[in-house]
Amino acid sequence: MRSLPRPPRAPRPLPLLGLALLAACGAEPTSGPDSTSAGPGRVARPDPAAERGDWPAGTVLAVDGLPISVDEIDLASVWVERIDPKAAERQLRRLALANVVLPRTLAELSAPEERARARAEAEAQLARLRAGGAKGPPGPDGGFGTVGEGNWQVLGIPLWGQATDWPADEWHLVEEPGRFVVARRLARVDLPHPTALAVRVDTFLFPYLPPELDLEAAIDEHRLTIVDPLWREIVPERTQYRMGVHAP
């Protein structure tokens, strides 16, 4: 699996969790409420569901019984394809799983109650902003919240991938690993290379993970179930071993 480049370590306007799961997932050589990524909270299923095959339609994987659908992976694949347009479908899914969906799922499992509170706060803020409830005039940078600008390495894949398609000044809800973001796009700068495409966003952040939690290390504490056998060829072997797929 060919991994995406790591984001820069320089200070950024929007501090993210980063793409720590890239190493954890094992690189292999390669030949708003309206936001899909911030859908309703999923309910973890008990492990016996794996034996019964009792999964929601479209489930391809599960972590500790929490289902992961092919749709959420393929949505993230659209954003990854803008970064790596030459990648084949299987590679795009592998990268989307490693960089977006698996870290987000691990974060959800690590702090479910805190996530629910952060989501409720973010949804309330989204409703206020859509109703024109921003306090005072925008700042000199044009934002009501925190303004950040950059490509996917600066803003993170979920926010960057969605904000590039938003109409200007329209508020949305995005879920990233460990936090919700209420954001609008202020500007978009199209450059020749897709990874250099930059957007300026106005954001309100609702984090829920303790800062000391290491999602890369947390991967060893959770169990992965491969619901669809075809995904054995997509999930990296190292991830399968670290998450107990091959455990006796």
N, C-alpha and C positions, 0 to 999 in steps of 0.2 A: 504494500500500500504506500503510495507516494503521499507524503504529508504536505500540507500547506505551510508556507513560511510562518514562523512565529512573529507575533506583533512586536513592534519596537518597545524597549523598556523605558523610553523617555516619558516624563510626566505628560498626562493627557487631560484634556478638559473633562472627558467622561471616563473615569477609571473603571475598567472592566475586569472580569475574572480572567480574561485571556483565554488562550487555546491550550491550556495545560493538558487536556485529555489526548492531544495528538500523540505524545510519547506513550501515554498509558495504553492507548489503543493499539500500539504496535505497528510502526510504519513498515510497509512491505514494498519491495521493488515492484515496479509496474511496467508492462510491455506497453384591539379594544374589544371590548367585547366583540367588536367587529373584526378583530385580528385573529387569523387562523392560529397563529403561534401562541396566542394567549387565550385558548379556549377554556371551557369550564373545567374546574379541577377534576382530575380523574381519581377514581377510587381504587386503591390497591386491592388485588384479589389474593386470596390465600394460595399457597403453593399447590394444593390438590387440583386447582384448576388446570394445571399443566397436564395432569394425567387424564382429566375428563375431557380436555379439549374445549373447555368452557370459556371462550374468549370472544370479545366483541368482533364484529365483522371487520376485516382489514388488518387485524393484529398480526404482526410478523415476529415481534420480539416482546419480551417482558422482563422487567427488572424487579425482583422481589414480588412478583405477581402483578406489578403495575404495567398494563399493556402499552406497547408502542405500535402505532399504526403505520402502514406503508404511506399513507397520505401525509403524515407529519414529516416523515423522512424525505419524501419527494418534494414537499414544499421547500424544505431547506436545501434540497439539491438544486433548485432553481437559482438560489442565491449563490451557491458554490460554483455553479456553471459559469456565472459571470466572472468569477475569479480564475477558473480553469476551464475555458471553453472547449478545449480539445479532449477533455476527459470523457471516457465512455460512461454509459449509464451506471454500470456496477460500481465504477470508481467514484462517481458523483455521490451515489448512495452511501458508500463507505465513508467518504469525507464528511458528508452531511451528518451521518450518525456520530462520527467521532468528534466533530467540531461544534455541533449544535444540539442534537437530540439527546444523546447520552449524557452530556454534562447537565443539560436542563432537567432530565429525569432524575439524576443523582441528587441534584439540588432540591428537587421537589420531595424526594424521599427523606432527605436529611433534616428538613424542617417543615413538615406539612402544616402545622398550626400557624407558624410565622408566615408561611407563604400565603395562607388564606387571608390573614390580616393585611398583608402587603397588597394583595390583589384587591381587597375591598377598598382600601385607601386609594389605590390607583384608579379604580373604576369611579369612585366618588370625585376624584380630581378631574378625570376625563369628562364626566358629566358637567361639572362646573365650568370647565373651559369651553366646552361645546355650547353651553348656554350663555357664554359671554361673561363668565364670572371671574376673569383674571383681575387681580388686584393692581390698580394703578396702571400707568402707561408703560410700554415696553422700555427696557434699558437702552443705552446707547448702542449696544450690539444687536438690537432688534428683538431681544428675547424677554419673556416673562419669567423664565426659569434659568437653567444653566445652558449656555450656548456652546456647542462643540462643532468642529468641522474636520472632515478628513475622509479617508477611504475606509475599507473594511478593517484594515489593521488598527485604525484609530478608534472607530466607532463600534467595532464588533460586527460579526456577520449578520445576526438577526435584524438589528436596527438599520444598518447600512443597506442590507438586501431589500428591506421593505420601503425605507424612506426614499430610495431612488425612484420609486413608482408613485409616490404620493403627490397629489396636487399641492401646491404651495399653501401654507397656512391652515391646513386641515389637521386636526388633532387625532391621534391614534394611540392605541395601547399595544405594547410589544412586551413579550416575555423573553428574558435572557436568563442564562444560568444564574440563579441566585437573586434575581431582582425583576421588578416590573418597571417599565419606562413609559411614561406618557409623553408623547413627542409630536412635533410638527416639523415639516421641512421648510426652511427659510430660503434655501437656494440650492441649486445643483450645478456642478461644474463638470462637464463632459470633456474628458481628455482621451487621447488616442488609444491608450491601453485600458481595458476594463477594470483592472485592479487599481488604476489611478483615479477612477471616477470618484469625485468627492461630493459630499453633501454637507450643508450647514443645517444643524437641527437645534431646536429649542426644546429642552427636556425638563421633566420632573422625575426624579428617581425614587424608587421604593424598594430598597434592598431588604432582604430577610435572612441571609446567612450570616453567622458569626464570622468575623474577619479571619479568625484562625483556622477555619475549616479549609482543608486542602482537598479539592474535588479529585485531583489526580490520585492521591493516596486513597481516597474513599472508594475508588473502584474495586479495591480488594475486599471491601466489606459487604458487597452486594452480590446477589446471584442473578445471573442472566439465564433466561429460558428462551431457546430458539423455537418459536411456535411454527413458523413456516420453514421446512427443511431447506428450501432454496437459499435461505439466508446464512446457512453454514459456510457458503462460498463467499459471502460478502463481509460478514463480521470477521475481523482479523483473528487469527489463531491465538495470538498472545492475549487478546481481550477475552476470548473464550476460556482460556486456561485460568486467567486471573479472576474471572467471574464464575468459576465453578461449573462450566458447561461439561467439562470432561472429568469432573470429580466422580469417584467410585460411588 
